[in-house]
Amino acid sequence: MINRQIQASIEEFRTKYPILAITGPRQAGKTTLLKNLFKDYTYVSLENPDIRNFAETDPVAFLARYSGQVIFDEVQRVPLLFSYIQTIVDASGQMGQFILSGSQNFQLLQEITQSLAGRMALFKLLPFDFRELEGEDLLPESYLKTIIQGFYPAIFDRQIPPMVFFANYLQTYVERDVVELINVKDLRLFRNFLSLCAGRLGQLLNISALANECGVSQPTAKAWLSVLENSYLIFLLPPFYRNFNKRIVKTPKLYFYDTGLACHLLTIREQDALQIHPLKGALFENLVIAEKMKQVFHRYTHEEYYFWRDSNGHEVDLLKPEGNHFDIFEIKSTQTIMSGHFRGLAFLKEIAADAVRNKTLIYGGLEDQDRTNYYVKSWRNIDKIQPRKGETQ
């Protein structure tokens, strides 16, 4: 089993909250993690129809039977349980009594807000991150292979070819989660919508264009995007709103949590095909930004990331606020560094002045460079950046 970074935070907060909730996409490793981390807990899967029927028809007797330390997997399938669990933990005062797991973020968070606010620590487990793979010597040196392969555990643990894994994953996801969350009359149309999203990764979100090309209404497109977000297939990176005397873009960008899934939807199967694909740069950018998101969730740091772009097309790919300052990042798939790659960083530094602390170029090569005014970081080392504290150069 590959060790997961999130484990340390889960163990820490088990002593501080009566309930822990772990959410994330299907097959990201939630069940494996919880069974190995909490071997003394009773594991109950509410995917099982008989167990689910018991919980739905007689929740009092059900929870009396599982009254000790319990893991309830896919708990969002029985929302009735949340109010009863609240009563139990309020009476017992026991920390770490219940571990709840679910793969449908919307339903789980909705119930937490209504019933369990203040009683629960919420964690998000995504597919493997760079450090988890590197710890087992599984992180490729080629970003091309990394992008296509993706990060889902089954690809590594069971050595399932990415093409086979993602074909089955999509079928399972579309046939189960989508049907449960929304009333989709034409599943092929939804699959087409998902593929269209993959073709727009790294771009400003244009719901009207997506809807028109797919042949659905804008409200339908918005609803489908929400489903994809809450199933942890895509995320929207928000723009940074601070106006440095420039008109700024206020539309989010669309990215996939897993580049392997995006490549599958784009029918990119081989490294040679990716090397010459027009979306290679966007997929590399997606790889880096998705990794940043994973590090936030897996290390439980609660950091926030944005991008910045003004109306004239000046742009910085990634921005992380740090109090009154912020760190900025440019992302280039090239393995040869040229002066023009720093242009966006230099422009924002010029207009933001001392607000900019660190300026980093993340590129497709393997060697790091520590330049006078910039960091240059290999894509493999993006979580190892040590900021120059207080730097205002």
C-alpha positions as CSV (number, residue, x, y, z in Angstrom):
1,M,0.0,0.0,0.0
2,I,1.3,3.5,-0.9
3,N,1.3,5.8,2.1
4,R,-1.0,8.7,1.8
5,Q,0.0,12.2,3.0
6,I,-3.4,13.0,4.4
7,Q,-3.0,10.2,7.0
8,A,-1.1,12.3,9.5
9,S,-3.9,15.0,9.6
10,I,-6.6,12.4,9.9
11,E,-4.9,10.8,12.8
12,E,-4.3,14.2,14.5
13,F,-7.9,15.4,14.2
14,R,-9.4,12.1,15.3
15,T,-8.7,13.3,18.8
16,K,-10.3,16.7,18.3
17,Y,-13.6,16.0,16.6
18,P,-16.3,13.3,17.3
19,I,-16.8,12.8,13.5
20,L,-14.4,12.8,10.6
21,A,-15.6,12.8,7.0
22,I,-13.4,11.8,4.1
23,T,-14.7,12.6,0.6
24,G,-13.2,12.4,-2.9
25,P,-13.7,10.8,-6.3
26,R,-14.6,7.2,-6.7
27,Q,-11.6,4.8,-6.6
28,A,-9.2,7.4,-5.1
29,G,-8.4,5.1,-2.3
30,K,-10.7,6.2,0.5
31,T,-11.8,2.7,1.6
32,T,-8.3,1.3,1.5
33,L,-7.0,4.2,3.5
34,L,-9.7,4.0,6.2
35,K,-9.5,0.2,6.6
36,N,-5.8,0.3,7.1
37,L,-5.8,3.4,9.3
38,F,-8.7,2.4,11.5
39,K,-8.3,-1.4,11.9
40,D,-10.0,-1.4,15.2
41,Y,-13.2,0.3,13.8
42,T,-16.2,-1.6,12.4
43,Y,-16.5,-1.1,8.7
44,V,-20.0,-0.7,7.2
45,S,-20.6,-0.1,3.5
46,L,-23.9,1.5,2.7
47,E,-23.5,0.5,-0.9
48,N,-24.7,-2.9,0.3
49,P,-28.5,-3.0,-0.4
50,D,-29.4,-5.1,2.6
51,I,-27.4,-2.9,5.0
52,R,-28.8,0.3,3.4
53,N,-32.3,-1.0,3.7
54,F,-31.7,-1.7,7.4
55,A,-30.4,1.8,8.0
56,E,-33.2,3.5,6.1
57,T,-36.1,1.5,7.6
58,D,-34.9,1.4,11.3
59,P,-32.1,3.9,11.9
60,V,-32.4,3.6,15.7
61,A,-31.8,-0.1,15.7
62,F,-29.2,0.2,13.0
63,L,-27.1,2.7,15.0
64,A,-27.7,0.7,18.2
65,R,-26.0,-2.3,16.4
66,Y,-23.1,-0.1,15.3
67,S,-22.7,1.9,18.5
68,G,-18.9,1.8,18.9
69,Q,-16.2,3.2,16.7
70,V,-17.6,2.8,13.1
71,I,-16.7,3.7,9.5
72,F,-19.8,4.3,7.4
73,D,-18.8,4.2,3.8
74,E,-20.9,5.9,1.1
75,V,-22.9,7.4,3.9
76,Q,-24.6,10.0,1.7
77,R,-26.8,7.1,0.4
78,V,-28.7,7.3,3.7
79,P,-29.0,11.0,4.7
80,L,-31.5,10.1,7.4
81,L,-28.6,8.8,9.5
82,F,-27.0,12.3,10.0
83,S,-29.5,13.6,12.5
84,Y,-29.3,10.4,14.5
85,I,-25.5,10.5,14.5
86,Q,-25.6,14.1,15.7
87,T,-27.7,13.1,18.7
88,I,-25.3,10.2,19.5
89,V,-22.1,12.2,19.5
90,D,-23.6,15.1,21.4
91,A,-24.6,12.6,24.2
92,S,-21.4,10.6,24.2
93,G,-18.8,13.4,23.9
94,Q,-16.4,10.8,22.4
95,M,-13.8,12.0,19.9
96,G,-13.3,10.0,16.7
97,Q,-16.5,8.0,17.2
98,F,-17.6,8.0,13.6
99,I,-15.7,8.0,10.3
100,L,-17.9,9.0,7.4
101,S,-16.9,8.5,3.8
102,G,-18.6,9.4,0.5
103,S,-17.9,10.1,-3.1
104,Q,-20.6,12.6,-3.8
105,N,-19.4,15.9,-2.4
106,F,-22.7,17.8,-2.8
107,Q,-24.9,15.4,-0.9
108,L,-22.3,14.9,1.8
109,L,-21.6,18.6,2.4
110,Q,-25.3,19.4,2.3
111,E,-26.0,17.0,5.2
112,I,-22.9,18.2,7.1
113,T,-24.1,21.8,6.9
114,Q,-27.6,20.9,8.0
115,S,-26.8,18.4,10.8
116,L,-23.2,18.1,11.7
117,A,-21.7,21.6,11.6
118,G,-19.0,22.1,14.3
119,R,-18.9,18.4,15.0
120,M,-16.9,17.2,12.0
121,A,-13.5,17.6,10.4
122,L,-13.7,17.3,6.6
123,F,-10.9,15.8,4.5
124,K,-10.6,15.4,0.7
125,L,-8.7,12.5,-0.7
126,L,-7.8,12.8,-4.4
127,P,-5.8,10.3,-6.5
128,F,-2.1,10.0,-5.7
129,D,0.1,13.1,-5.6
130,F,3.7,13.4,-6.8
131,R,5.2,12.8,-3.3
132,E,3.2,9.7,-2.7
133,L,4.3,8.2,-6.0
134,E,7.9,9.4,-5.5
135,G,8.0,7.6,-2.1
136,E,7.5,4.3,-4.0
137,D,9.7,5.3,-6.9
138,L,6.6,5.4,-9.2
139,L,6.8,9.0,-10.4
140,P,8.0,8.9,-14.0
141,E,10.8,11.2,-15.2
142,S,8.8,12.1,-18.3
143,Y,5.9,14.5,-17.7
144,L,4.3,13.1,-20.9
145,K,4.0,9.7,-19.4
146,T,2.8,11.2,-16.1
147,I,0.0,13.2,-17.9
148,I,-1.3,10.2,-19.8
149,Q,-1.0,7.7,-17.0
150,G,-2.9,9.7,-14.4
151,F,-2.9,9.1,-10.7
152,Y,-5.7,6.7,-9.8
153,P,-4.5,4.0,-7.4
154,A,-5.7,1.0,-9.4
155,I,-3.4,2.0,-12.3
156,F,-0.4,1.4,-9.9
157,D,-1.7,-1.1,-7.4
158,R,-3.2,-3.5,-9.9
159,Q,-1.2,-2.4,-13.0
160,I,-4.4,-1.7,-15.0
161,P,-3.5,0.0,-18.3
162,P,-4.8,3.6,-18.2
163,M,-7.0,3.1,-21.4
164,V,-8.8,0.2,-19.8
165,F,-9.1,1.8,-16.4
166,F,-10.5,5.1,-17.6
167,A,-13.0,3.4,-20.0
168,N,-14.4,1.4,-17.2
169,Y,-14.3,4.3,-14.8
170,L,-16.3,6.6,-17.1
171,Q,-18.9,3.9,-17.7
172,T,-19.3,3.3,-14.0
173,Y,-19.4,7.0,-13.2
174,V,-21.9,7.9,-15.9
175,E,-24.2,4.9,-15.2
176,R,-24.2,5.3,-11.4
177,D,-23.3,8.8,-10.1
178,V,-24.7,10.9,-12.9
179,V,-28.0,9.0,-13.0
180,E,-28.4,9.4,-9.3
181,L,-27.5,13.1,-9.1
182,I,-29.4,14.4,-12.2
183,N,-32.0,13.2,-14.6
184,V,-30.0,12.8,-17.7
185,K,-32.2,11.5,-20.5
186,D,-29.3,10.9,-23.0
187,L,-26.1,9.6,-21.3
188,R,-24.2,9.8,-24.6
189,L,-24.9,13.6,-24.7
190,F,-23.5,13.9,-21.2
191,R,-20.4,11.9,-22.2
192,N,-20.0,14.3,-25.1
193,F,-20.3,17.3,-22.7
194,L,-17.6,15.8,-20.6
195,S,-15.3,15.4,-23.6
196,L,-16.0,19.0,-24.6
197,C,-14.9,20.1,-21.1
198,A,-11.6,18.2,-21.6
199,G,-11.1,20.1,-24.9
200,R,-11.4,23.3,-22.9
201,L,-9.1,22.6,-20.0
202,G,-6.9,25.5,-19.0
203,Q,-9.3,28.0,-20.7
204,L,-11.7,30.5,-19.3
205,L,-15.0,28.9,-18.7
206,N,-17.6,29.8,-21.4
207,I,-20.8,28.1,-20.4
208,S,-22.7,29.5,-23.4
209,A,-20.2,28.1,-25.9
210,L,-20.2,24.7,-24.1
211,A,-24.0,24.5,-24.1
212,N,-24.2,25.5,-27.7
213,E,-21.7,23.0,-28.9
214,C,-23.2,20.2,-26.9
215,G,-26.7,21.1,-27.9
216,V,-28.1,21.7,-24.4
217,S,-29.5,24.8,-22.6
218,Q,-27.3,27.0,-20.5
219,P,-29.1,25.9,-17.3
220,T,-28.4,22.3,-18.2
221,A,-24.8,23.0,-18.9
222,K,-24.5,24.7,-15.5
223,A,-26.1,21.8,-13.7
224,W,-23.8,19.3,-15.5
225,L,-20.7,21.3,-14.6
226,S,-21.9,21.3,-10.9
227,V,-22.2,17.5,-11.1
228,L,-18.7,17.2,-12.5
229,E,-17.3,19.5,-9.8
230,N,-19.1,17.6,-7.0
231,S,-17.9,14.3,-8.3
232,Y,-14.3,15.5,-8.2
233,L,-13.7,15.2,-11.9
234,I,-13.2,18.9,-12.6
235,F,-12.5,22.0,-10.6
236,L,-12.7,25.7,-11.4
237,L,-9.7,27.9,-10.6
238,P,-11.0,31.4,-9.7
239,P,-9.4,34.6,-10.9
240,F,-7.6,36.9,-8.4
241,Y,-9.8,40.0,-8.1
242,R,-7.3,42.6,-6.8
243,N,-7.2,45.3,-9.4
244,F,-3.7,46.8,-10.0
245,N,-5.2,49.7,-12.0
246,K,-6.1,47.3,-14.8
247,R,-9.3,45.8,-16.0
248,I,-9.1,42.1,-14.9
249,V,-10.8,39.0,-16.0
250,K,-13.4,37.7,-13.5
251,T,-14.2,34.3,-15.2
252,P,-12.8,31.1,-13.7
253,K,-10.7,28.5,-15.6
254,L,-11.6,24.9,-16.0
255,Y,-9.3,22.0,-15.1
256,F,-9.5,18.3,-14.5
257,Y,-8.3,16.8,-11.2
258,D,-6.7,13.9,-13.2
259,T,-4.9,14.5,-16.5
260,G,-5.1,10.8,-17.3
261,L,-8.9,11.1,-17.5
262,A,-8.6,14.2,-19.6
263,C,-6.3,12.5,-22.0
264,H,-8.6,9.5,-22.3
265,L,-11.5,11.8,-23.2
266,L,-9.2,13.5,-25.8
267,T,-8.2,10.1,-27.1
268,I,-4.6,10.7,-26.4
269,R,-3.1,7.3,-25.7
270,E,0.6,7.6,-26.5
271,Q,3.4,10.0,-25.5
272,D,4.3,10.6,-29.2
273,A,0.7,11.8,-29.8
274,L,0.8,14.0,-26.7
275,Q,4.1,15.5,-27.8
276,I,2.6,17.0,-30.9
277,H,-0.9,17.6,-29.6
278,P,-2.1,21.3,-29.6
279,L,-3.3,20.8,-25.9
280,K,0.1,19.6,-24.6
281,G,0.8,22.9,-23.0
282,A,-2.6,23.1,-21.4
283,L,-2.4,19.5,-20.1
284,F,1.0,20.3,-18.6
285,E,-0.5,23.4,-16.9
286,N,-3.3,21.2,-15.7
287,L,-0.9,18.6,-14.3
288,V,0.9,21.3,-12.2
289,I,-2.2,23.1,-11.0
290,A,-4.0,19.8,-10.1
291,E,-0.9,18.8,-8.1
292,K,-1.0,22.1,-6.2
293,M,-4.7,21.3,-5.3
294,K,-3.8,17.8,-4.2
295,Q,-1.1,19.2,-1.9
296,V,-3.5,21.6,-0.3
297,F,-6.0,18.8,0.4
298,H,-3.6,16.0,1.3
299,R,-1.5,18.2,3.6
300,Y,-4.6,19.9,5.0
301,T,-3.0,23.4,4.6
302,H,-6.2,25.3,3.5
303,E,-4.2,27.4,1.1
304,E,-5.9,29.1,-1.8
305,Y,-4.8,29.5,-5.4
306,Y,-5.9,31.7,-8.2
307,F,-4.9,32.9,-11.6
308,W,-4.5,36.5,-12.8
309,R,-5.3,38.0,-16.2
310,D,-6.1,41.5,-17.3
311,S,-8.2,42.6,-20.2
312,N,-5.1,43.1,-22.4
313,G,-4.2,39.4,-22.1
314,H,-1.4,39.7,-19.6
315,E,-1.5,36.7,-17.4
316,V,0.0,34.7,-14.6
317,D,-0.9,31.0,-14.4
318,L,-1.0,30.7,-10.7
319,L,-1.1,33.0,-7.7
320,K,-1.0,32.2,-4.0
321,P,-1.9,34.9,-1.5
322,E,0.3,35.1,1.7
323,G,-1.2,37.8,3.9
324,N,-0.6,41.2,2.1
325,H,1.8,39.5,-0.3
326,F,1.5,36.7,-2.8
327,D,3.6,34.2,-4.7
328,I,3.2,33.9,-8.5
329,F,3.9,31.1,-10.9
330,E,4.3,30.7,-14.6
331,I,3.9,27.2,-16.1
332,K,5.6,26.2,-19.3
333,S,5.9,22.7,-20.8
334,T,9.2,23.5,-22.5
335,Q,12.4,21.9,-21.4
336,T,14.4,24.9,-22.7
337,I,14.1,28.1,-20.7
338,M,14.0,31.4,-22.6
339,S,13.7,34.9,-21.3
340,G,10.2,35.3,-22.8
341,H,8.9,32.7,-20.3
342,F,9.3,35.2,-17.5
343,R,7.3,38.0,-19.2
344,G,4.1,37.5,-17.3
345,L,5.8,37.3,-14.0
346,A,7.8,40.4,-14.7
347,F,4.7,42.3,-15.8
348,L,2.7,41.5,-12.6
349,K,5.7,42.3,-10.5
350,E,6.0,45.7,-12.2
351,I,2.4,46.7,-11.5
352,A,2.0,45.0,-8.1
353,A,5.4,46.2,-6.8
354,D,6.2,45.0,-3.3
355,A,3.0,42.8,-3.1
356,V,4.8,40.1,-5.1
357,R,7.1,38.0,-2.9
358,N,8.3,35.1,-5.0
359,K,8.3,34.5,-8.7
360,T,8.6,31.0,-10.0
361,L,8.8,29.4,-13.4
362,I,7.7,25.8,-13.4
363,Y,8.8,23.9,-16.5
364,G,9.0,20.5,-18.2
365,G,12.7,19.9,-17.4
366,L,14.3,18.0,-14.5
367,E,16.9,20.5,-13.2
368,D,16.1,23.3,-10.7
369,Q,17.7,26.8,-11.0
370,D,17.9,29.5,-8.3
371,R,18.2,32.7,-10.3
372,T,18.6,36.2,-8.9
373,N,15.0,37.3,-9.5
374,Y,13.2,34.0,-10.1
375,Y,13.0,30.4,-9.1
376,V,13.1,27.9,-11.9
377,K,11.5,24.6,-10.8
378,S,11.2,21.2,-12.4
379,W,7.6,20.0,-12.5
380,R,8.7,17.1,-10.3
381,N,9.7,19.5,-7.5
382,I,6.9,22.0,-7.4
383,D,6.0,21.2,-3.8
384,K,9.6,21.7,-2.6
385,I,9.8,25.4,-3.2
386,Q,11.2,27.2,-0.1
387,P,10.0,30.9,-0.3
388,R,12.4,33.7,0.4
389,K,10.5,35.1,3.3
390,G,9.9,38.8,3.1
391,E,11.5,39.1,-0.4
392,T,10.2,42.1,-2.3
393,Q,12.8,42.1,-5.1
